């Protein structure tokens, strides 16, 4: 198994950012809440992983966001 790549990020560099909610965000949040409402409180632990993946894999990445596959402690993500 490959070891995780760790990058040293200087303390003054931002690795995360928050943007104001847009009307598109509101529409997406409302749709997601509606889709998962029936499962609320019913799935916990590893039983929740498959439904979570199913929902998250359908979410379109925002423009300008870059994702990199990596792993920590032998767990990929």
Secondary structure in CASP SS format (residue, H / E / C, confidence):
PFRMAT SS
TARGET T0000
AUTHOR 0000-0000-0000
METHOD secondary structure of the structure
MODEL  1
X C 1.00
X C 1.00
X C 1.00
X C 1.00
X C 1.00
X C 1.00
X C 1.00
X C 1.00
X C 1.00
X C 1.00
X C 1.00
X C 1.00
X C 1.00
X C 1.00
X C 1.00
X C 1.00
X C 1.00
X C 1.00
X C 1.00
X C 1.00
X C 1.00
X C 1.00
X H 1.00
X H 1.00
X H 1.00
X H 1.00
X H 1.00
X H 1.00
X H 1.00
X H 1.00
X H 1.00
X H 1.00
X H 1.00
X H 1.00
X H 1.00
X H 1.00
X H 1.00
X H 1.00
X H 1.00
X C 1.00
X C 1.00
X C 1.00
X C 1.00
X C 1.00
X C 1.00
X C 1.00
X H 1.00
X H 1.00
X H 1.00
X H 1.00
X H 1.00
X H 1.00
X H 1.00
X H 1.00
X H 1.00
X H 1.00
X C 1.00
X C 1.00
X C 1.00
X C 1.00
X C 1.00
X C 1.00
X C 1.00
X C 1.00
X C 1.00
X C 1.00
X C 1.00
X C 1.00
X C 1.00
X C 1.00
X E 1.00
X E 1.00
X C 1.00
X C 1.00
X E 1.00
X E 1.00
X C 1.00
END
